[in-house]
Amino acid sequence: MEMKSEEPRKLDLIRRFVPSCENVLDLAAGDGVYLPHLARKGKRVVALEISRDLCDVIKGRGFQPVMAHAWFLPFREDAFDCVWASEIIEHLPTLDTFGEMERVAKGNIVVTMPNPWSPHYERDPTHVLKYTLFSLAGFLRRRAGYSQWRYRMRGLGFYWIPGPGFFKRLTKYATYYLPWLSPTISITGRSTRGIPGGAGGKDAL
């Protein structure tokens, strides 16, 4: 049973990129550590999780989980204003879940995943997705050409380095536009449906 840790840099992502809205999906919610924070953004938050034990933990937090796999989301099109997917994509064999997230999200997608060059990626045998940041950026640019979604990739810094808070913030700013230097990256997506000339692929890196 995998428990997620509450990280300040991811809370900052929620504050900045999850809009105030009606419906939010926490994709592969784990033990639900981010659900209370997502609930401050969305009036209704749905937690999707495949582990029965973790679903019980989510219920204990006061949220109702949906037990299903991230490959095939059991929701209608445009069911959510935003999808939050933290540390799940690297556990799947392909990037096909992006298509599912785009299908169920109206406007925003927020993803976090490890840099495959980081020691953290190598230490976890459940990280089965084979990718580099450059192949990932190419994938996101290609999706922008035909899926009406535009993505940005950013670095999240080194929150675990011992030292004063300002130093950790400095590493976040230093890697923000240089994601290949960060052990963890964020990917933020916005739908370009209804925006004239909105589809395009220059923003992946």
N, C-alpha and C positions, 0 to 999 in steps of 0.2 A: 504494500500500500504506500504510494508515493505522496508525501506531504509537501506542499509548496510553501516557500518562505516568503514573507511579506517584505519586499524590497522598496526602499524609498524612491529609487529611480523609476520603478514601475508605477508606483503611486503617482509620481509626477506625470508619467505618460497618460494615466487615466484622467488626471486633472486637465491636461492640455489637449488631448486628442479624442476622448470620448465625450461627445456633445450631450448637453442636457436634452433628454428625449423621452419617448414613450417606452420603447422596448430595447433591451440589451441582452445579447447572448454571451455567456461565458463558456467558450468552447474548450472542453476538457478541463473542467473547473478544479479538478483535484479535490483537495479538502475544503475548497470554497473560501480560501483566505482573502481573495479579492472581491468577493460578492458584496460585503458591506460597503466597499468603496464604489463599486459599480452602481449600487442601489442609490447612492447620492446623485447619480447622473440620470439613471433611468427610472421611470415610475414602476416598471415591471422588469425584473431580471430573471432570466432563465439560465439554469446551470445544467450543462450537458456533461455527463461523465459515464464512462463505461464500467468502472469498478463499483460493484455492489457495496463494498465496505466504505468507499469514499462517498457514495450516495447517502449512506447512513450518517456520515459526518456532516454532510451538507444539510441534511434534515435537522440535525442537532443545532445548526446555526440559524435555523428558522427559514430556510429556503427549500423550495420543492424542486428536486432534481429530475431531469429526464435521462433515463439510462439508454444510451445509444452510442454508436461509434462515430468518430469524427469524419470518417470517409463518406457516410451517407446521412446527411442531416434530415431528421424526420419533421421538417417544417416546410411550409409553403414559401413561394417566392416573396421576397420583400417582407418577410415576417418581422424583421428587426431593423431598427434604425442603425445599430452598430453591433459589430461582432468583435469581442475581445478574445484573443487566442494567445496565451502566454505559455511558452515552452512546451508546445505540442507538435509543431510541424516536423521537427527533427526526429520524432519518434515514429513517423509514418514513412512508408517506403517510397512514396512519390509526392509531388507537389499538387496533386489533383484536388486536395482539400481547398485550395484557393478558389477553384471553380464553384465548390459548394458554398463557401463563404460569400462569394459574389452573388450567388443565386438567392441567398436568404437575407442579405443585407441591403438596405435601401441606400445608405449613403456613406458609411464609414466602416473600415476594418483596421484593427490595431493588433499587430503581431509582435511577439518577442521570440527570439531564438538565438542559440549560441553561434558565435563565429567558429566555423569548423577547424580553424587553425589554433583554437584555444585549448589548453590542457583539459578544461572542463568537458569539452566535446569528446575527447579521446577517452576520458575516464569512465564514461557511462556507456555500457554495452547496449543499452536500449536505444541509443542514438543510431538509427539504421539508415536515415536519409543521407545519400552521398551527394555533396554539393560543395562548391566554393562560393565566396561572396560574388565573384564575377559571373559564375554560371547562374546564380540566383538573380543577380541584377539583370542579366539577359532574359531570363524567364519573365521577370516582371515587366520589362520593356515590351516583350512580345505580347503579353496579355493586354497591355495598354493599347495595342494596335487593333485588337478585335473584341475586347470584353467591356469596353467603356468604363474602365477603372484606371486610375493613375496612382502610382505608388512612389513613396520616398523611403529610402533606407538611411538610418542614422545609427551612430554608435551611442552606447549608454554609459561609457566610462568604466572605472574600476572601483566599484563601491566597497569592495572587500579589502582594499589596501589600508593597512593601519595608518593613522595620521589624522590631522585635524580636518574638520568638515570642509573648509575652503579648498583643501588640496583635492579632496574627492570631487568637489564641484568643478575644479579646474580640469581634472581628467575627463569629466563628462563633456565640458565645452570643447576640449582639445580633440575628442573623438567624434563629436557631433557630425561633422562633415567628412570625417575620415573613418568610416565604420570598420575598415579592415584593421585598424589599430585597437579596436575594442573587443573584449572577450564575449560581449553580448550585444546584439543589434536589435533595433526596432524597425518594423516596417509599417508604415501608415498608408492606408489606401482611401481614396475618395472616389465615389461614383461620378462619372462625367455625363451621365444621362441627362439630357435636356440642356446641356451647355454647348452652344455652337462651337465647333472645332475643339471640343473638350478632350477627345481621345488623342493621346500622344505619348511618346515614350522616352522623354529626355530626363526624367526625374528619378530613375531607379537608384542611382548612386549620387 
